[in-house]
Amino acid sequence: MRLEQALEQIVPADQVAQAAAKRRWDSIAKPLGSLGLLEEAIIRIAGITGDSRVCLDQRCVVICCADNGVVAEGVTQTGSEVTAVVTENFCKGETSVAVMAQVAHCDLLPVDLGVARAVQGDGLVVHKLGYGTGNIAREPAMTREQALEGIEFGLNLAGSLCAQGYQILATGEMGIGNTTTSSAVAAVLLGCAPVQVTGRGAGLDSAGLSRKLAAIEQALALHQPDPTDPLDVLAKVGGFDLAGLCGVFLGAAVARRPVLVDGFISAVAALLAVRLCPAAADYLLASHCSKEPAGSRLLEELGIRPMITADMCLGEGTGAVAALPLLDMALAVYNRMSTFAEIAIEAYQPQE
């Protein structure tokens, strides 16, 4: 499916189904709204799918992996070779998110969109847009055609997963240097200075953070990305992982399936998707609030609130996967709890 066609198919969430889910929650024998954002998440999912009978048994975390040329500017603590190692470890089940996904009964799908060397492993999907992006401090990250290809690949991958029966998708990423590219994209889309959205990533010291800020400022001055054109921003200062994730968010919306936003990088990709299609915001669920400086600001821009606030900043989809057991518990109450009528007690009444 082409991007233009996908954008035309995304519709707002079903308010009738949301209202039915809200009535179900309010009928359950407990104080009204007492499960807070967990109740809200189930209501949102009902609106997304158009059915108040919510089921999330089949789930998958999609992890988009790619390298970033800006690493040459000394903006990271480790080298790009780590991206390939971790990408292959996803396939071996030897990463944090792989272990957490087993606990959450969640399938894991690593995708190579631009790792700087050939990688392989069981279950790995390979769709290389390049062997790492360009160094944004010196050249554009990618061509506009590559950006579009990455988005379309992601949206079709999400569509295929939903057609296979997955009822919820989680998002993750891996790519040394991708907090730099994500900070650059965030600065443009949010209309703020890089210093307001740029953090230490995976553990930079003060000198490294200064180099990171300088690289972003140089990239924005050099390329002048157009904030009204998400594809231009992505192509000039983004990453292949952001392109693929942006597509996953859009593809889930086309298929009317909920998709969990992970942390900072995932939220930047979600914002790209929403800037391309505002209705896509209805299909997003916030898992947690990233420890990165722009974490809460991005969620506010997307209009979603996190179920978890735990100072997480690992990436890989760990926050998104961590939210799945919370949704399981919420659904257990939603589907199995007795109602006020069933136990013959007076229902709670809304209070101002």
C-alpha positions in Angstrom: 0.0 0.0 0.0 1.2 3.5 -0.9 1.4 6.2 1.7 -1.3 8.4 0.1 -3.7 5.5 0.0 -3.0 4.6 3.6 -3.6 8.2 4.8 -7.0 8.2 3.1 -8.1 5.0 5.0 -7.3 6.2 8.5 -10.5 7.3 10.3 -11.1 8.6 13.9 -11.8 6.1 16.7 -15.4 4.8 17.1 -17.0 6.9 19.8 -20.0 4.5 20.1 -17.7 1.6 21.0 -15.8 3.8 23.5 -19.1 4.8 25.2 -20.0 1.1 25.5 -16.7 0.3 27.1 -17.1 3.2 29.5 -20.6 1.9 30.5 -19.1 -1.5 31.1 -16.4 -0.1 33.4 -19.0 2.0 35.2 -21.1 -1.1 35.8 -18.3 -3.0 37.5 -18.5 -3.3 41.3 -15.7 -0.9 42.2 -15.4 2.9 42.6 -15.9 4.7 39.3 -12.7 5.3 37.4 -10.6 3.8 40.1 -8.2 2.0 37.7 -7.5 5.3 36.1 -5.4 5.2 32.9 -5.9 1.4 32.7 -9.6 2.0 32.2 -8.9 4.7 29.7 -6.6 2.4 27.7 -9.3 -0.2 27.4 -11.8 2.4 26.4 -9.4 3.7 23.8 -8.8 0.2 22.4 -12.6 -0.3 22.1 -12.8 2.8 20.0 -9.8 1.8 17.9 -11.2 -1.6 17.0 -14.9 -0.5 17.0 -15.8 -3.2 19.4 -16.3 -3.0 23.2 -15.4 -6.7 23.5 -11.6 -6.2 23.8 -9.1 -9.0 23.4 -5.3 -8.6 23.3 -4.1 -12.2 23.4 -2.0 -11.9 20.3 0.7 -9.3 20.5 4.0 -8.5 18.8 6.8 -5.9 19.4 8.3 -4.6 16.2 11.9 -3.4 16.7 13.3 -1.3 13.9 17.1 -1.4 13.8 19.4 1.0 11.9 22.7 2.9 12.2 23.2 6.7 12.1 26.1 8.4 10.4 26.2 11.2 12.9 28.0 8.8 15.3 31.2 10.1 13.5 30.7 13.4 15.4 31.4 11.7 18.8 27.9 11.9 20.0 27.7 8.4 21.5 29.5 6.5 24.2 29.8 3.4 22.0 30.5 2.7 18.3 28.1 1.8 15.6 29.2 -1.8 15.7 27.0 -2.3 18.8 23.9 -1.9 16.6 24.6 -5.1 14.7 25.5 -7.1 17.8 22.3 -6.2 19.6 20.2 -6.7 16.4 21.5 -10.3 16.2 21.0 -10.8 19.9 17.3 -10.0 19.5 17.1 -13.1 17.3 18.8 -15.1 20.1 16.6 -13.9 22.8 19.6 -12.3 24.6 18.4 -8.7 25.1 16.3 -7.0 27.8 13.2 -6.7 25.6 13.5 -10.3 24.5 13.4 -11.5 28.1 10.6 -9.1 29.0 8.6 -10.2 25.9 8.7 -13.8 27.1 7.2 -12.8 30.4 4.5 -10.7 28.6 3.7 -13.5 26.1 4.7 -11.1 23.3 6.2 -12.2 20.0 9.3 -10.2 19.0 10.1 -9.1 15.4 13.5 -7.4 14.8 13.7 -5.5 11.5 17.0 -4.5 9.8 16.2 -1.2 8.0 19.8 0.1 7.8 22.3 -1.6 10.1 25.8 -0.7 8.9 26.8 -4.3 8.2 25.1 -7.5 7.1 23.2 -9.1 10.0 21.4 -12.4 10.3 19.4 -14.4 12.7 16.2 -16.4 13.1 13.1 -14.3 12.6 15.0 -11.2 11.4 13.3 -9.2 8.7 15.7 -7.5 6.4 14.8 -4.4 4.4 17.9 -2.3 4.2 17.3 1.3 3.1 21.1 1.7 3.3 24.1 0.8 5.4 23.5 3.5 7.9 22.3 7.0 7.2 24.3 10.0 6.2 26.0 12.1 8.9 23.4 14.8 9.4 26.0 17.3 10.6 27.5 17.1 7.1 24.9 15.8 4.7 21.2 14.8 4.7 20.4 11.6 6.5 18.7 10.1 3.5 16.9 10.9 0.3 13.2 11.7 0.3 12.7 8.5 -1.7 14.4 6.5 1.1 12.2 8.2 3.7 9.1 7.3 1.8 10.2 3.8 1.2 10.9 3.3 4.9 7.5 4.6 5.9 5.7 2.5 3.3 7.6 -0.6 4.3 6.7 -0.1 8.0 3.0 0.5 7.3 2.8 -2.6 5.1 4.6 -4.7 7.7 2.1 -3.6 10.3 -0.8 -4.4 8.0 0.6 -7.9 7.4 1.0 -8.5 11.1 -2.5 -7.4 11.8 -3.8 -9.6 9.0 -2.0 -12.5 10.7 -4.1 -12.0 13.8 -2.0 -9.7 16.0 -4.4 -7.6 18.1 -1.9 -5.1 19.5 1.5 -4.0 18.3 4.3 -2.6 20.5 7.2 -0.5 19.0 10.9 -0.6 19.7 14.2 0.4 18.1 17.9 -0.1 18.1 20.5 2.1 16.6 23.6 3.8 18.1 23.2 7.5 17.7 19.4 7.5 17.3 18.7 9.8 20.2 20.7 12.4 18.3 18.6 12.1 15.1 15.4 11.9 17.2 16.3 15.0 19.1 16.9 16.8 15.8 13.5 15.7 14.5 11.8 16.6 17.8 13.4 20.1 17.8 11.9 20.8 14.4 8.5 19.3 14.9 8.1 20.9 18.4 9.5 24.2 17.3 12.0 24.4 20.1 15.8 24.8 20.6 17.8 21.5 20.5 19.0 22.1 24.1 15.3 21.7 25.2 14.9 18.2 23.8 18.4 16.7 23.9 19.6 14.4 26.6 22.5 12.2 27.5 21.1 9.2 25.6 22.8 6.0 26.7 25.2 7.8 29.1 27.1 10.7 27.6 29.3 12.8 29.8 29.1 16.6 29.6 31.7 16.9 26.8 29.8 14.3 24.8 26.5 16.1 25.4 28.1 19.3 24.1 29.2 17.5 20.9 25.7 16.1 20.5 24.1 19.5 20.8 26.6 21.0 18.4 26.0 18.3 15.8 22.2 18.8 16.0 22.5 22.6 15.7 24.9 22.3 12.8 22.5 19.8 11.0 19.5 22.1 11.5 21.4 25.2 10.3 22.8 23.3 7.3 19.6 21.5 6.1 16.8 23.9 7.2 14.2 21.1 7.4 10.6 22.3 6.8 8.5 21.7 9.9 5.3 21.6 7.8 6.7 18.7 5.8 7.3 15.6 7.9 9.0 13.8 5.0 11.4 16.6 4.6 12.3 16.6 8.3 12.7 12.8 8.3 14.9 12.8 5.2 17.2 15.6 6.2 17.8 14.9 9.9 16.0 11.6 10.8 16.9 7.9 10.8 15.8 4.7 9.0 14.4 3.4 12.3 12.2 6.5 12.6 10.9 5.9 9.0 10.0 2.3 9.7 8.4 3.1 13.0 6.4 6.0 11.6 5.0 3.5 9.1 4.2 1.0 11.8 2.0 3.6 13.6 0.2 4.4 10.3 -0.2 0.8 9.3 -1.8 -0.1 12.7 -4.2 2.8 12.3 -5.2 1.6 8.8 -5.8 -1.9 10.3 -7.7 -0.4 13.3 -5.3 -2.0 15.8 -3.9 -0.3 18.9 -0.1 0.4 18.9 2.0 1.1 22.0 4.4 4.0 21.9 7.7 3.0 23.7 10.0 5.9 24.7 11.6 9.0 23.3 12.5 7.7 19.9 9.3 5.8 19.4 7.3 9.0 20.4 9.2 11.0 17.8 8.2 8.5 15.1 4.7 8.6 16.4 4.7 12.4 16.1 5.9 12.1 12.5 2.9 9.8 11.8 0.5 12.1 13.4 1.8 15.1 11.5 1.2 13.1 8.3 -2.3 12.1 9.5 -3.8 13.7 12.6 -6.4 10.9 13.0 -3.5 8.4 13.6 -3.3 9.9 17.1 -6.5 8.0 18.1 -4.6 4.6 17.7 -1.7 5.4 20.0 -1.3 4.2 23.6 1.5 5.6 25.7 3.4 2.9 27.7 5.7 5.0 29.8 7.3 8.4 30.0 10.9 8.4 28.8 13.6 9.9 31.1 14.9 11.9 28.1 14.2 15.7 28.3 11.5 15.7 25.6 9.7 12.5 26.9 6.8 14.2 28.6 6.6 17.0 26.0 6.2 14.6 23.1 3.4 12.7 24.9 1.6 15.9 25.6 1.9 16.9 21.9 0.5 13.5 21.0 -2.4 13.8 23.5 -1.6 10.6 25.4 -0.7 9.8 29.0 1.7 7.1 30.1 0.6 4.1 32.2 4.1 3.8 33.6 6.4 6.5 35.1 9.6 4.6 36.0 12.5 6.7 34.6 13.1 4.2 31.9 15.3 5.1 28.9 16.6 1.7 27.6 14.7 1.6 24.3 14.3 -1.6 22.4 10.6 -1.6 23.1 11.1 -2.4 26.8 8.6 0.2 28.0 6.0 -0.8 25.5 6.3 -4.5 26.4 6.2 -3.6 30.2 2.8 -2.1 29.7 1.3 -5.3 28.3 0.8 -7.1 31.7 -0.9 -4.0 33.0 -3.3 -4.2 30.1 -3.8 -7.9 30.8 -4.8 -7.1 34.4 -7.1 -4.3 33.4 -8.8 -6.6 30.9 -9.2 -9.3 33.5 -11.2 -6.9 35.7 -13.1 -5.5 32.7 -14.1 -9.0 31.5 -14.5 -11.0 34.7 -15.5 -8.6 37.5 -19.1 -8.8 38.8 -21.3 -5.8 38.2 -23.3 -3.9 40.8 -26.5 -5.4 39.5 -25.1 -9.0 39.7 -24.2 -8.6 43.4 -27.3 -6.6 44.2 -25.7 -3.5 45.7 -26.3 0.2 44.9 -24.0 1.5 42.1 -21.6 4.4 42.6 -22.9 7.6 41.3 -20.7 10.2 39.5 -19.8 13.1 41.7 -18.7 16.6 40.6 
